Amino acid sequence: MTSMPAGTSAPWPPSATSSFVDLSGLVHYLDFTGPAGAPTMVCLHGLGGSASNFGVVGPELSRVARVLVVDLLGHGGSQADLGGAPGAVAANLRMVARFCDEVAGGRVVLLGHSLGGVLALLHAMDRPDQVERLVLLDPPVPTRSRRSRDPRLTARMLFLRAPGVRRVVARQIARMTPEEVVRRQLSDATPHVDRIPAAAVSAAVKEIRDRRDAGDAALAQEVQWAAILDTISLLARPRDWRRRIQGLDMAALWLQGQDDRLVPVADATALAGTRPDWRFETRTGVGHLPHLEDSAWTAGRITGWLAQGGHPHPAEEADRGQTGRPNA
């Protein structure tokens, strides 16, 4: 573990300890601690976000777990070097494995939001020895297509890989102020931007400003772009993705905002329906950012589920419909 690099200020929230660890490159994380003997929860944020996205819900979760939130590569305070990995997803999975071993120190409850949800699922598939239980917050999902390859997502992937597209997008983002970038990110994700705490928005703006001043700013953009392509490539094979999820042998809690602008709730419900043993709940009036839009509901569902050992409370069984899902 290393100290904070010179010139880097402690991130919001003040209730967490900010640290850096060398995992073949500096990786930043927040430690919200937790009760003695409590399980360890490792949280992975979404694309373009950072560990500070858990600044509201982290203290609430730390009542029942030691909560560690790591910045993905090229995000927040983590370096953007992929270390020779064949892609951004592969590099982040390698980093998460080392983080669980060297920082978390054992099996964890792995929580992932959005892109972090995809990484959490992939990590559970690759390293089930490190994952005790899964928590998913609005993870990207494939469409309900029964084809082996989704033509719409495949076409989108080919377009994004076309020469010059990434540079055009990068120039557009460079002309925007950090405030405009954050406003665009939030409005693309949820119609309820007004519900996101001002402190969380300010932290996101500051991190984008700091990232632009960092020496690896251009590389960080490339890493984030590569993560988009890697994720679309996975979801463009819906039958394969469903098959891989079927192979997971662990309890999971999946929370989904009904007003999510990035992940259609109907597609999420359909995929969750292939795992009737998992707990799946939707929330009205919430978009793609449940841990920011309604942290009390999100934390309450997670802490209650953990207290039940990762399984539904018997009283909920009577409320389940034909699909095996609790009423939202």
Buried (B, 14 or more C-beta within 10 A) or exposed (E): EEEBEEEBEEBBBEEBEBBBBEBBBBBBBBBBBBEEEBBBBBBBBBBBBBBBBBBBBBBBBBEBBBBBBBBBBBBBBBBBBBEEBEBBBBBBBBBBBBBBEEBBEEBBBBBBBBBBBBBBBBBBBBBBEBBBBBBBBBBBBBBBBEEEEBEEBBEBBEEBEEEEEBEEBBEEBEEEEBBEBBBEBBEEBBBBBEBBBEBBBBBBBBBBEBBBEBEBBEBBBBBBBBBBBBBBBBBBBBBBBBEBBEEBEBBBBBBBBBBBEBBBBEBBBBBBEEBEEBBBBBBEBBBBBBBBBBBEBBBEBBBBBBEBEBEBEEEBEEEEEEEBBBEE
